[in-house]
Amino acid sequence: MKGACHILLYLVISSSAFSQYYLRGEVKDESGNTLQNVTIINSRTGYVYKSGAEGSFGILTSQQVDTFRFSLEGYRPERLVANADNYLNVKLKLLPVSAINARRDKLSSLIRNMHRDEQKNWFVGDETYASIVENRFVNAQRFPNTGMSLNVDRASYSNIRRFIMLNSMVPPDAVRIEEMLNYFNLDYFEPPKKELFSIKTTLTTCPWNTASQLYYVHLSSKKLNLDALPPSNLVFLIDVSGSMDMTNRLPLLKSAFRLLVNNLRAKDSVAIVVYGGISGVMLNTTSGAEKDTILKTIDELSPGGSTPGESGVRLAYSVARNHFIKGGNNRVILATDGDFNVGLKSEAELDELISRQRDSGIYLTCLGVGMGNYKDSKIQTLAKKGNGNFAYLDNFKEAEKVLLKEFTQTLYAVADDVYMDVEFNPAYVKEYRLIGYDNKVGALNDSLSVIEGGEIGSGQSLISVFEIIPKEPATAISDNATAPGFAEIKLQYKQPNQPANYHFSYSSPRELIPFDKIERSYRFSASVAMFGSMLRSSPFVQNITWNDVVLAAAASADNNDVLQKEFVSIVQQAKILYSKTKKKKGNKEEN
């Protein structure tokens, strides 16, 4: 009997020691959005768990009451005592943003110690554009140095085309001249072997101001070998909310993504994340060889619901991280009209969200679509902060250009954080102004804002233009003068997924070439700059008319280039549109 009691006592004790409890719960952020892939560590045992797709978790533990630590990149870790009898609701708070990340925007160009103008807003219906301040002339003696963030954004031009084709005035803040110049990838020239970039410069007379000169800085990036492109880990993040239920939105995007899928190889992979009424993974990471599966998923997408862009972005980055390819091309491709109305909504909130993802090694390509409620300012914020690029698809031809013809330029970076610094010699330059690269008003107002570099794609050609007021009359400079020292150009960049900074420098000679003698591509660039300046009603082109712009475009465009021929027709249509508007205003004033 005594032995039986001992056995019974042992069983009770051992049963208690090996009891199994099941702790259930979920993890959310402060806005109530579920957080997946949260690291959960049992403080007693050291065992590691992860939250699931809906932020939920279930953990077997031998203790009814146990201690767990919850952590996720960008959030403050939480250490909680949990009782298995109770469902555990965990809330993670965002970490305080550092002084650098706290800035509301990044500058496109920077002239040190310059005054920052007041903020204003520009609205067109429900479309929103970040208000920008046009760069002015700068005294080269006081401020010889200016820098600019280089990238391959080109959304502004196709958006302008959309307005003109609809016979509608273009919002001035939708005009970003550097993106208009980027659009054409003019006069690409291959850098020398073993070099990532090549730079050449041209100084010429100015077609809209006889007292000025134009200074071109032309940069070309290396073309990647198509056969040696690294494997891609792509996540298509597609807005399927109710606002996308129009022909020029979700149906256009579906056609665009079908084009992209046709370029994928077996070693590439694609996942599809959508956000509409809910956010979810429509297609888990799938090999590019399984095109039928990917295309079927794309074809099945349908619009509906609100626009929880924040949760969609978080989920897409989580999927990209989970399948990260070291040394590969890891990229989220966001396609939307930008109308986020659930979760984070403002540019500042989106800026903070995407800045936390910047150093993850995952790039962001943004494709904007739509009209009427198109949020250019929000998509631009995401692209600039997400270490990526931005294009606007106004029609199927543009989708074909961006995702098929310019596939490597759009999706494969050759350099990150690319920043160009131009220092003029005050002995030759009295004043100068950078055409384009205009800063947002908010960035100018924010004392913490600084300039950050952009992403440059494979085989890209970028032309930057300055208007120069020479120290001496233009006629005093000999056409054959080759004296060095007009400007010093320095390029700073990083190679993809590498922390080290690289530098490239170029010394620009002083050699003035008459405008009619320079290469056609530079004359065409001048007509593009004139067109953009006229659309912005720039005070710097008051001496020219729409007829001058049309003549300049027609004289410089390459008739064998479809895009340049189209540009001429767009300028002609703009002339008619803006001339009519001017007449109407004049009649009203007379009445």
Legacy VTK file of the C-alpha trace (Angstrom):
# vtk DataFile Version 3.0
C-alpha trace
ASCII
DATASET POLYDATA
POINTS 591 float
0.000 0.000 0.000
2.855 2.317 0.902
4.515 1.550 -2.470
1.295 2.324 -4.318
1.086 5.775 -2.648
4.672 6.550 -3.704
3.857 5.615 -7.302
0.700 7.758 -7.252
2.625 10.721 -5.839
5.316 10.353 -8.545
2.720 10.310 -11.304
1.091 13.485 -9.998
4.427 15.265 -9.812
5.625 14.076 -13.237
2.255 14.921 -14.814
2.575 18.451 -13.511
6.169 18.709 -14.746
5.289 17.675 -18.276
1.964 19.565 -18.657
1.436 21.210 -22.029
-0.171 24.647 -22.313
-1.122 26.404 -25.530
-0.604 30.153 -25.631
-2.545 31.941 -28.360
-2.489 35.591 -29.404
-1.826 38.159 -32.119
0.525 41.063 -32.760
-0.580 44.438 -34.119
0.866 47.909 -34.509
-0.534 51.083 -32.937
-2.924 51.566 -35.871
-4.408 48.098 -35.377
-2.702 46.578 -38.422
-1.562 42.987 -38.009
2.189 42.360 -38.043
3.520 39.138 -39.503
6.966 37.613 -39.088
7.386 39.106 -35.606
10.155 37.314 -33.697
8.846 35.775 -30.455
11.415 34.439 -27.978
10.566 32.429 -24.893
12.801 34.080 -22.274
12.964 30.903 -20.176
13.865 28.374 -22.875
15.293 30.600 -25.627
13.026 28.977 -28.212
12.164 31.239 -31.162
8.757 31.518 -32.844
7.232 33.779 -35.541
3.815 35.392 -35.951
1.850 34.248 -38.999
0.363 36.046 -42.006
-2.496 37.479 -39.929
-0.204 38.429 -37.055
-1.425 35.467 -34.997
0.610 32.868 -33.133
0.151 29.665 -31.135
2.908 28.398 -28.832
3.173 25.167 -26.876
4.732 25.735 -23.451
5.183 23.678 -20.308
4.349 26.677 -18.097
0.931 28.217 -17.674
2.575 31.561 -16.970
5.683 32.341 -19.021
7.695 35.325 -20.282
8.101 36.190 -23.955
9.933 38.882 -25.928
8.369 40.273 -29.129
10.502 42.137 -31.685
10.286 43.374 -35.277
12.642 45.661 -37.178
11.551 49.283 -36.807
9.497 48.631 -33.650
10.220 48.881 -29.944
10.670 45.345 -28.485
8.122 44.250 -25.875
8.733 41.815 -22.984
5.480 40.412 -21.637
4.364 37.919 -19.012
1.681 35.742 -20.618
-0.922 33.442 -19.070
-1.932 30.553 -21.343
-5.501 30.852 -20.056
-5.816 34.269 -21.695
-5.657 35.296 -25.347
-2.636 37.618 -25.656
-3.012 40.870 -27.573
0.415 42.355 -28.257
0.866 45.916 -29.504
4.250 47.011 -30.893
5.117 50.700 -31.083
7.266 52.262 -33.766
10.764 53.213 -32.673
11.525 56.943 -32.516
12.889 58.049 -35.858
16.427 59.418 -35.835
17.095 63.026 -36.768
18.051 61.987 -40.304
15.018 59.777 -40.908
12.702 62.278 -39.221
12.917 64.740 -42.070
9.695 65.071 -43.987
11.243 64.975 -47.400
14.493 64.772 -49.270
15.945 67.537 -51.377
16.375 67.050 -55.120
19.177 69.581 -55.253
21.103 71.592 -52.705
22.809 74.955 -52.764
24.235 75.566 -49.332
23.029 78.455 -47.154
20.198 79.423 -49.489
16.870 80.795 -48.225
13.913 78.346 -48.043
10.622 79.688 -49.335
7.176 79.438 -47.850
4.994 76.379 -48.286
1.985 76.207 -50.551
-0.218 73.473 -51.998
-1.493 72.772 -55.486
-4.598 70.708 -56.119
-6.210 69.655 -59.404
-9.581 68.162 -58.578
-8.598 65.359 -56.231
-5.150 64.956 -57.784
-2.301 66.066 -55.560
1.170 67.264 -56.445
3.980 68.258 -54.126
4.467 71.995 -54.403
7.925 72.789 -55.753
9.963 75.976 -55.948
11.846 76.634 -59.171
15.598 77.015 -58.798
16.771 80.595 -59.210
20.040 82.138 -60.337
22.842 81.762 -57.833
25.909 83.955 -57.387
28.832 81.681 -58.281
31.286 83.718 -56.182
29.251 83.134 -53.010
27.790 79.721 -53.869
30.007 77.958 -56.434
28.877 74.474 -55.446
25.558 72.756 -56.150
24.582 69.110 -55.844
21.739 66.985 -57.130
20.244 63.590 -56.489
20.395 61.497 -59.663
17.769 58.874 -60.479
15.825 57.501 -63.420
12.379 58.806 -62.485
10.484 59.779 -65.610
6.854 59.892 -64.485
6.391 63.606 -65.062
6.604 63.458 -68.849
3.990 60.752 -69.418
1.686 62.466 -66.905
2.080 65.764 -68.797
1.294 63.913 -72.028
-1.888 62.590 -70.441
-3.084 66.115 -69.573
-2.281 67.530 -73.005
-3.928 64.609 -74.839
-7.057 65.236 -72.766
-6.917 68.908 -73.788
-6.374 69.907 -70.188
-4.000 72.391 -68.573
-1.016 70.858 -66.783
-0.623 71.654 -63.066
2.699 73.547 -62.776
3.841 71.320 -59.911
3.341 68.236 -62.086
6.180 69.534 -64.276
9.573 68.164 -63.242
11.996 69.010 -66.037
14.704 66.537 -65.000
12.164 63.690 -65.353
11.140 65.011 -68.762
14.769 64.851 -69.869
15.227 61.383 -68.339
12.273 60.076 -70.314
14.093 60.054 -73.656
17.383 58.429 -72.585
19.091 60.700 -75.091
22.366 59.929 -76.870
23.535 57.048 -74.700
27.276 56.358 -74.877
28.971 53.335 -73.355
31.385 54.062 -70.465
34.966 52.772 -70.827
35.634 49.201 -69.736
35.803 48.704 -65.971
34.060 52.059 -65.460
30.495 52.293 -64.171
29.891 55.824 -65.452
31.074 58.219 -68.104
30.591 61.987 -68.164
30.899 64.565 -70.893
29.950 68.241 -70.872
28.960 70.843 -73.445
28.826 74.637 -73.154
26.743 76.499 -75.713
24.670 79.619 -76.263
21.160 79.806 -74.823
18.223 79.796 -77.283
15.858 81.737 -74.994
18.267 84.317 -73.585
21.088 85.773 -75.673
22.911 86.949 -72.548
23.108 83.418 -71.167
24.762 80.123 -71.974
23.622 76.527 -71.478
25.869 74.025 -69.759
25.077 70.330 -70.223
26.342 67.566 -67.942
25.709 64.239 -69.680
26.118 61.034 -67.672
25.776 57.477 -68.994
25.758 54.307 -66.894
27.131 50.896 -67.747
24.877 48.388 -69.514
24.539 45.125 -67.646
25.057 41.930 -69.598
21.587 40.444 -70.063
22.940 36.909 -69.839
24.646 37.653 -66.544
21.831 39.502 -64.783
21.469 38.307 -61.187
18.322 36.400 -60.182
15.354 38.550 -59.287
13.114 38.264 -56.247
10.131 40.397 -57.287
7.010 41.194 -55.307
4.170 42.720 -57.312
2.254 44.947 -54.888
-0.978 45.774 -56.705
-3.712 48.162 -55.610
-7.062 46.418 -56.219
-9.194 48.889 -54.283
-12.446 50.331 -55.600
-10.711 53.405 -57.038
-8.838 51.113 -59.458
-12.059 50.026 -61.205
-11.423 51.958 -64.430
-9.981 50.969 -67.797
-6.837 53.077 -67.354
-6.087 51.608 -63.912
-6.270 47.944 -62.900
-6.883 46.570 -66.441
-3.891 48.611 -67.687
-1.729 47.330 -64.841
-2.719 43.737 -65.506
-1.599 44.159 -69.125
1.620 45.806 -67.938
2.500 43.011 -65.528
1.810 40.412 -68.201
4.531 42.090 -70.295
6.949 41.966 -67.383
6.262 38.291 -66.682
7.256 37.416 -70.246
10.775 38.680 -69.468
11.266 36.464 -66.421
13.700 33.552 -66.337
13.489 30.297 -64.394
15.923 31.644 -61.781
13.695 34.682 -61.199
10.753 34.528 -58.819
7.530 36.465 -58.340
5.072 36.875 -55.485
1.845 38.857 -55.820
0.507 40.884 -52.910
-2.709 42.892 -53.210
-4.479 45.455 -51.081
-8.087 46.450 -51.424
-10.768 45.483 -48.946
-7.972 43.511 -47.280
-4.258 42.934 -47.783
-3.127 39.474 -48.731
-0.726 37.277 -50.662
-2.469 36.218 -53.867
0.519 34.218 -55.102
3.328 32.866 -52.978
6.850 33.200 -54.365
6.839 31.315 -57.680
9.556 30.595 -60.254
9.578 32.699 -63.412
9.381 29.422 -65.332
5.775 28.976 -64.135
4.421 31.778 -66.298
0.953 30.251 -66.686
0.465 30.216 -62.918
1.632 33.829 -62.547
-0.476 35.079 -65.473
-3.557 33.248 -64.207
-3.237 35.005 -60.849
-2.865 38.385 -62.554
-5.920 37.755 -64.739
-8.029 36.899 -61.687
-7.424 40.240 -59.937
-10.565 42.343 -59.496
-11.137 45.713 -57.792
-13.122 46.508 -54.664
-12.915 47.919 -51.166
-10.876 50.636 -49.484
-7.181 51.359 -49.939
-5.104 50.058 -47.002
-1.808 50.986 -48.639
0.162 50.884 -45.398
-0.593 47.260 -44.632
0.011 46.341 -48.274
3.473 47.919 -48.234
4.388 46.199 -44.958
3.230 42.821 -46.228
5.064 43.155 -49.562
8.346 43.996 -47.860
7.863 41.102 -45.454
7.400 38.688 -48.374
10.477 40.150 -50.107
12.569 39.756 -46.935
11.443 36.178 -46.412
12.726 35.230 -49.890
15.683 37.622 -50.016
18.376 36.613 -52.533
21.828 37.645 -51.402
23.522 39.358 -54.336
20.253 39.263 -56.281
17.783 41.873 -57.464
15.276 42.125 -54.610
12.498 44.530 -55.517
8.919 45.470 -54.651
6.942 46.841 -57.623
4.087 48.973 -56.337
1.305 49.759 -58.814
-1.375 52.208 -57.687
-3.191 55.477 -58.241
-1.748 56.474 -54.860
-5.106 57.013 -53.179
-4.292 55.529 -49.739
-7.267 56.048 -47.452
-6.749 53.449 -44.705
-3.804 53.426 -42.304
-1.012 55.897 -43.020
-2.269 58.550 -45.420
-0.054 61.642 -45.425
3.230 62.019 -47.306
5.048 62.429 -43.967
3.649 59.158 -42.578
4.434 57.270 -45.797
7.910 58.807 -45.803
8.562 57.423 -42.331
7.171 53.991 -43.213
9.248 53.523 -46.337
12.428 55.033 -44.844
12.542 52.133 -42.404
12.750 49.734 -45.349
15.452 51.647 -47.269
18.456 49.833 -45.812
16.978 46.354 -46.230
18.562 45.854 -49.665
15.102 45.770 -51.235
14.436 48.293 -54.009
11.098 49.899 -54.777
9.721 50.613 -58.242
6.499 52.644 -58.327
4.058 52.588 -61.231
1.407 55.279 -61.129
-1.872 55.111 -63.040
-5.204 56.889 -63.217
-6.625 60.371 -63.384
-8.972 62.481 -61.320
-7.739 61.223 -57.952
-4.149 60.400 -58.934
-1.829 61.050 -55.970
1.466 61.879 -57.647
2.907 63.376 -54.468
2.366 60.191 -52.439
3.830 57.829 -55.039
6.788 60.154 -55.559
7.449 60.102 -51.799
7.462 56.313 -51.746
9.777 56.018 -54.756
12.319 58.547 -53.517
12.432 57.178 -49.990
12.325 53.541 -51.093
15.617 53.658 -52.982
13.859 53.162 -56.279
12.302 54.745 -59.348
8.957 56.077 -60.479
7.080 55.885 -63.791
3.570 56.917 -64.786
1.650 54.651 -67.155
-0.866 56.675 -69.130
-1.434 53.993 -71.773
-0.367 50.519 -72.897
2.470 51.879 -75.053
4.005 53.471 -71.977
3.686 50.202 -70.076
5.473 48.488 -72.953
8.236 51.115 -72.901
8.835 50.939 -69.131
8.482 47.203 -68.497
9.527 45.638 -71.803
11.792 47.903 -73.844
13.462 49.481 -70.795
13.279 46.357 -68.654
16.859 46.499 -67.351
16.823 50.265 -66.816
13.657 49.998 -64.747
14.423 46.905 -62.702
18.215 46.538 -62.429
20.268 49.124 -60.560
23.946 49.579 -61.286
24.411 52.125 -58.483
22.644 53.406 -55.362
22.751 56.733 -53.540
24.060 58.469 -56.652
24.822 62.104 -55.972
26.446 64.572 -58.366
28.264 67.678 -57.222
29.080 70.508 -59.662
31.468 73.273 -58.601
31.709 76.239 -60.980
34.784 78.400 -61.406
33.754 81.967 -60.424
36.439 83.291 -62.757
34.230 82.197 -65.667
30.724 81.996 -64.186
28.950 85.016 -62.723
25.629 83.304 -61.962
24.012 79.957 -62.703
20.717 78.147 -62.192
19.991 74.443 -62.299
17.068 73.698 -64.619
14.814 71.143 -62.966
15.652 69.297 -59.758
13.355 71.801 -58.064
12.773 71.199 -54.373
9.510 70.583 -52.606
8.399 73.497 -50.463
8.158 71.202 -47.439
11.772 70.107 -47.860
12.945 73.698 -48.072
11.015 74.589 -44.926
12.381 71.637 -42.971
15.713 72.542 -41.394
16.530 68.828 -41.013
16.146 67.956 -44.685
19.298 66.979 -46.550
20.056 65.634 -49.986
20.190 61.892 -50.597
21.365 60.075 -53.693
19.110 58.173 -56.062
19.182 54.909 -57.997
20.614 54.616 -61.513
19.598 51.736 -63.757
21.456 49.790 -66.408
22.263 51.648 -69.635
20.792 54.932 -68.492
21.557 58.312 -70.068
20.912 61.432 -67.989
21.335 65.014 -69.163
21.363 67.821 -66.600
21.176 71.433 -67.801
22.337 74.689 -66.216
21.671 78.208 -67.476
24.861 80.234 -67.093
25.441 83.980 -66.945
29.126 84.259 -67.864
31.563 86.479 -66.000
32.500 88.063 -69.311
30.379 88.522 -72.451
29.767 85.300 -74.358
31.417 86.749 -77.474
34.667 87.268 -75.569
35.195 83.513 -75.185
36.963 82.025 -78.149
35.223 79.091 -79.816
38.537 77.253 -79.816
39.465 77.939 -76.198
40.259 74.786 -74.288
41.385 76.271 -70.976
40.438 73.825 -68.216
38.659 74.736 -65.043
35.145 75.777 -66.086
33.660 73.321 -63.578
34.652 70.340 -61.482
32.172 67.455 -61.384
32.231 64.835 -58.668
30.042 61.765 -58.538
29.475 59.791 -55.352
27.675 56.431 -55.351
27.434 52.965 -53.879
27.311 49.680 -55.685
24.102 47.687 -55.055
23.978 46.097 -51.593
27.438 47.389 -50.689
28.094 49.974 -47.955
31.284 51.475 -49.415
31.180 54.851 -51.167
32.789 55.194 -54.595
33.866 58.401 -56.303
34.188 59.499 -59.902
35.448 62.928 -60.949
35.608 64.911 -64.173
37.216 68.251 -64.954
35.176 70.238 -67.448
37.022 72.479 -69.935
35.798 75.903 -70.993
34.848 75.619 -74.655
31.868 77.488 -76.054
30.158 75.910 -79.082
27.391 77.773 -80.976
23.956 76.301 -80.375
23.443 75.287 -83.999
26.731 73.366 -83.920
26.115 71.179 -80.870
24.790 67.623 -81.097
21.120 67.262 -81.984
20.343 65.496 -78.692
21.429 68.599 -76.746
19.344 70.899 -78.931
16.394 68.564 -78.367
17.070 68.677 -74.606
16.877 72.464 -74.763
13.453 72.255 -76.432
12.263 69.869 -73.702
13.477 72.322 -71.042
11.745 75.186 -72.858
8.501 73.194 -73.016
8.612 72.401 -69.305
9.427 76.012 -68.445
6.485 77.279 -70.484
4.135 74.823 -68.767
5.359 76.149 -65.392
5.031 79.765 -66.586
8.640 80.206 -65.559
9.818 83.815 -65.293
13.098 82.717 -66.914
11.558 82.159 -70.372
9.558 85.367 -70.724
11.341 86.237 -73.960
9.964 83.257 -75.918
6.545 82.201 -77.198
4.844 78.888 -77.860
5.802 79.322 -81.515
9.464 79.388 -80.473
9.043 76.142 -78.560
7.306 74.432 -81.479
10.036 75.546 -83.908
12.809 74.429 -81.538
11.205 71.027 -81.039
10.569 70.463 -84.752
14.106 71.528 -85.718
15.846 69.285 -83.180
13.669 66.148 -83.054
14.898 62.984 -84.730
12.196 61.946 -87.202
13.303 58.324 -86.886
12.568 58.374 -83.174
8.889 57.738 -82.411
9.039 59.364 -78.969
10.690 62.525 -80.244
8.176 62.831 -83.084
5.375 62.434 -80.554
6.957 65.175 -78.432
6.681 67.627 -81.328
2.968 66.868 -81.723
2.398 67.282 -77.971
4.117 70.675 -78.014
1.954 71.713 -80.965
-1.191 70.630 -79.115
-0.060 72.465 -75.987
0.468 75.620 -78.027
-3.164 75.486 -79.235
-4.473 74.710 -75.749
-2.533 77.437 -73.926
-3.103 80.026 -76.635
-6.879 79.508 -76.359
-6.734 79.824 -72.594
-4.729 83.031 -72.842
-7.291 84.520 -75.250
-10.162 83.608 -72.923
-8.427 85.301 -69.994
-7.768 88.368 -72.138
-11.439 88.618 -73.152
-12.559 88.367 -69.525
-10.187 91.152 -68.510
-11.497 93.372 -71.332
-15.095 92.750 -70.254
LINES 1 592
591 0 1 2 3 4 5 6 7 8 9 10 11 12 13 14 15 16 17 18 19 20 21 22 23 24 25 26 27 28 29 30 31 32 33 34 35 36 37 38 39 40 41 42 43 44 45 46 47 48 49 50 51 52 53 54 55 56 57 58 59 60 61 62 63 64 65 66 67 68 69 70 71 72 73 74 75 76 77 78 79 80 81 82 83 84 85 86 87 88 89 90 91 92 93 94 95 96 97 98 99 100 101 102 103 104 105 106 107 108 109 110 111 112 113 114 115 116 117 118 119 120 121 122 123 124 125 126 127 128 129 130 131 132 133 134 135 136 137 138 139 140 141 142 143 144 145 146 147 148 149 150 151 152 153 154 155 156 157 158 159 160 161 162 163 164 165 166 167 168 169 170 171 172 173 174 175 176 177 178 179 180 181 182 183 184 185 186 187 188 189 190 191 192 193 194 195 196 197 198 199 200 201 202 203 204 205 206 207 208 209 210 211 212 213 214 215 216 217 218 219 220 221 222 223 224 225 226 227 228 229 230 231 232 233 234 235 236 237 238 239 240 241 242 243 244 245 246 247 248 249 250 251 252 253 254 255 256 257 258 259 260 261 262 263 264 265 266 267 268 269 270 271 272 273 274 275 276 277 278 279 280 281 282 283 284 285 286 287 288 289 290 291 292 293 294 295 296 297 298 299 300 301 302 303 304 305 306 307 308 309 310 311 312 313 314 315 316 317 318 319 320 321 322 323 324 325 326 327 328 329 330 331 332 333 334 335 336 337 338 339 340 341 342 343 344 345 346 347 348 349 350 351 352 353 354 355 356 357 358 359 360 361 362 363 364 365 366 367 368 369 370 371 372 373 374 375 376 377 378 379 380 381 382 383 384 385 386 387 388 389 390 391 392 393 394 395 396 397 398 399 400 401 402 403 404 405 406 407 408 409 410 411 412 413 414 415 416 417 418 419 420 421 422 423 424 425 426 427 428 429 430 431 432 433 434 435 436 437 438 439 440 441 442 443 444 445 446 447 448 449 450 451 452 453 454 455 456 457 458 459 460 461 462 463 464 465 466 467 468 469 470 471 472 473 474 475 476 477 478 479 480 481 482 483 484 485 486 487 488 489 490 491 492 493 494 495 496 497 498 499 500 501 502 503 504 505 506 507 508 509 510 511 512 513 514 515 516 517 518 519 520 521 522 523 524 525 526 527 528 529 530 531 532 533 534 535 536 537 538 539 540 541 542 543 544 545 546 547 548 549 550 551 552 553 554 555 556 557 558 559 560 561 562 563 564 565 566 567 568 569 570 571 572 573 574 575 576 577 578 579 580 581 582 583 584 585 586 587 588 589 590
